[in-house]
Amino acid sequence: MRTFAREAAARLFLSRQHLSTPRELRLTPRSLARFAADAGGIQIDSINVVERAHYLAIWSRFGPYDKAAVDGWIYRKRVLEEYWAHAACLIPAADLPAWARAMADYRRSHTGWARFLDAHPRAARDVLEAIRRRGPLSTADFERPAGRASGWWDWKPAQHALHVLWMSGRLAVHSRRHFSKLYDLAERLRPPVEAMPREEFAGWHLRKTLRALGAAAEADLPRYLTFPRTAVAQRRRALKAMLATGEAVEIGVEGVAGRWYALAEDLAALESAPASRGTTLLSPFDSLLWHRGRARALFGFDYRIEVYTPAAKRVHGYYTLPILHDGRLVGRLDAKNHREDRRLEVRGVHFETPPDDGAIAGVRSALESLARFLGAGTTEGLDRLVKSRRISV
């Protein structure tokens, strides 16, 4: 069994996450799709303190860009598709045959939703008919009209029906309006997709995970692409089969306990992955941080999203952006985008160890880039914190 340095595993992980040269990649439909394919997905989240999670993840890799152009690539060119991978994600259109298997099996594997559809057959039928007749619709289009007390048009059955029909592949996300999903019939948005054979899906899912991680601890495997939830026995059978054929191999990672695995084709990349150079800020929902235990194991970085923590118990701030500098997670920055004032505020910065001038300069450069992307005319807080020595360690 070959053993690799922890730094080698971290470098390959950053490379697969397109973070070897943060904010320096050229953004095109092809490079966006490649990022989503290598990472397995780009998470979508509604929290908008700085910017939506998927927009931030793209900025972290490519620097400032035109959001309207990216929306056009996603929702008109359909280079990416909204579906569930880790959580709600943008997935590459090239992966649709595999995800079509998850869609086809959705009612089979999510019996609670199957019971809901059985209990509300008219809701699903009428939602489909309304969309067929009226075009793309959102949940709001099915809310109970004022003064109407009951009936199938009650928004909850319709809302659940929209979700199940989307997850099972009958509907697809046409676009977003004020961040609300507009659903349309899948057949009107994309050509028919033949689902991958059921017996191949577990192997594809595991292969996709190993590819995105570069080298994976056994604990990483169920916590990266968390959908669909694979039974432990099924995942172990898929891994055993890949080990038996030599497609995957067990490896060691220095200083990290437990069993680690990699695709055989990635062994050379583990030896030669380039060191990451540059500084960027990450969304709290970035795929680099999908499994917090992995961030601790590879980068020594203990991260928690504190938006879900009561204010009195927060340590670093409401919406802290991890700081990636020269391949290390060196700290976190609490920021807020004041859109009406066109002002990006830095409320606090915490470094894991005392920062050198290069790290401070890198953070300043990243903030200036983020402000340009957000359309913020000014940034405030970092220089004040530096001068007053209020940067915490």
Secondary structure, 3 states (H helix, E strand, C coil): CCEECHHHHHHHHHHHCCCCCCCCCCCCHHHHHHHHHHHCCEECCCCCCCCCHHHHHHHHHHCCCCHHHHHHHHHCCCCEEEEECCCEEEEEHHHHHHHHHHHHCHHHHCHHHHHHHHHCHHHHHHHHHHHHHHCCECHHHHCCCCCCCCCCCCHHHHHHHHHHHHHCCCEEEEEEECCEEEEEEHHHHCCCCCCCCHHHHHHHHHHHHHHHHCCEEHHHCCCCCCCCCCCHHHHHHHHHHHHHHCCEEEEEECCEEEEEEEEHHHHHHHHHCCCCCCEEECCCCCHHHCCHHHHHHHHCCCCCCHHHCCHHHCCCCCCEEEEEECCEEEEEEEEEEECCCCEEEEEEEEECCCCCHHHHHHHHHHHHHHHHHHCCCEEECHHHHHHCCCCEC
